[in-house]
Amino acid sequence: MLGIGLPLVAAGALAVWKRPLLAVYAFVVGLAFHNAVFLGLWLAGAHGWQLTVLQSWKEVLLASALASVAWQALVRRRLPSRLRRLDVAVAALALVALVYLVLPDAVLAGSPGLRSRLYGLRELLLPVAAYAVGRGLVLRREDWRRVATLVLAASAAVAVVGLVEDYAIPLSVWRHAGAARYFREQLHFPEFHGPAGLPENIALNTSSGIFRRLASTYLSPLGTAYMLAVALIAAAAWQNRRRALVAAVSVVILAAFALALSRAAAVALVAALLLLALVQRRRLPAAAAVVVAAVSLGVAAGFTHVAPRTHFFPEDLAWQRENAKKHGGLSNGTPLSTTGTFSDSSSREHFAELRRSFRNFEHHPGGFGLGSGGQIAQRFGGDVAAGESLYLTVAVETGVAGLVALVALVAATLAELATIARRSRLVGLGTAAAALLCAQAAIFAIALQTEIWGVPWLVYVLWSLTGAVVTAAATPEPEPPLLPARSYGREEAVALSRAVQ
């Protein structure tokens, strides 16, 4: 694996050094299939630290792109543009993270180990680094179009793979291959108790039976739903030619999105599409919001009729029976009705975890230390001080200072993107700013109940493009060429008009 993989990663890093924009393209496509590819490699026999080294390809490309844009700024002796308020907010979050890395345990309410601290620092600095890379890029109109095309193409591929896998490959195949061991032995997660020992959210346990949620290449319904939501926002913002093809691709993406059955993603997506309609002053995004709402409600109401059925296996039953004795039986009704009344076990667990996380922050406003909450604490041991919500995870880890820095970052991001979307006269930039504004707004809303930065695709792609939008908005727009004072025929006039555009 190292003999084949390391030269490929090195070649990619060299290409990114020469042209940092290639890193963004690699993130859009590569991170969409990252989890599935490395699960396949693990099942083929690639275990241990060698696989961990190769899994860091994304960090290597990000570091190469960051070094490249920093070197270019040093050579030119100037930044891409003057500092913006978003730059200050990003730097403030990075500063808080670095301070909490070196704070002694005596100052903190917890004592996460060095490994947990480093992983916690990485999670907070990744969006900062991705944003910094974007600030060093100058994207042209065709670059924005190419990025949007890659997002839609990768999302369509994820949707197709998810639909085929959901209906054609039963969980018994995953069980026979030993996929559950990948999460425990390679990723160091605690033991899961879903069917075949897989993560619990891969299936929906109802009074009518157990039904699979679409997980696709992310190996997670939530990660899949979040990426597909961003893709649907990009499709609704699309204003170029080939709209019929974009509409056809959107149908496939929406079908997979609905079968992933993420309530938070569905609500956030509808709100984001309505915001897009308001920002762009177009009816299409509003119509798309109505369609997404109707499809999501319809699938939730009939999920037990359209989703593939699965079951618990013999090794799962002992824990499930014990859990049923502690927490009672399942609520009757469809996913739509139980969600509406918050009577399902998922809603109860979300609320209970949010209350517990908030109490920890309330009792220890100084923080427990980096890596003491979320997926990092789950993977590397110790008490999980916060298990839900990006905001509460950051607050529990870095105290009031971290929470203030995060909220300031959210406000600055939305304000900056809204200003650019409203003022930009360039079609490519204005469309990109509007789409990113709505995508970031949706992600920040989902973050109220989910540790959303645990999905690398959202961090690497959205934050690098956000930085690129800020830089493009500060770059002077080219003046249209002057036309010679003579008469033109119809074909010449059309050609000149296109050249000006």
PyMOL commands that set and color helices and strands:
alter all, ss='L'
color gray80, all
select helices_A, chain A and resi 2-18+21-43+49-55+57-76+85-102+105-107+114-135+141-168+171-177+179-186+195-197+200-202+216-218+221-237+243-260+263-280+284-301+303-306+314-327+335-340+345-363+374-380+390-423+427-446+452-454+456-474+490-500
alter helices_A, ss='H'
color red, helices_A
select strands_A, chain A and resi 203-206+209-212+309-310
alter strands_A, ss='S'
color yellow, strands_A
deselect
rebuild
show_as cartoon
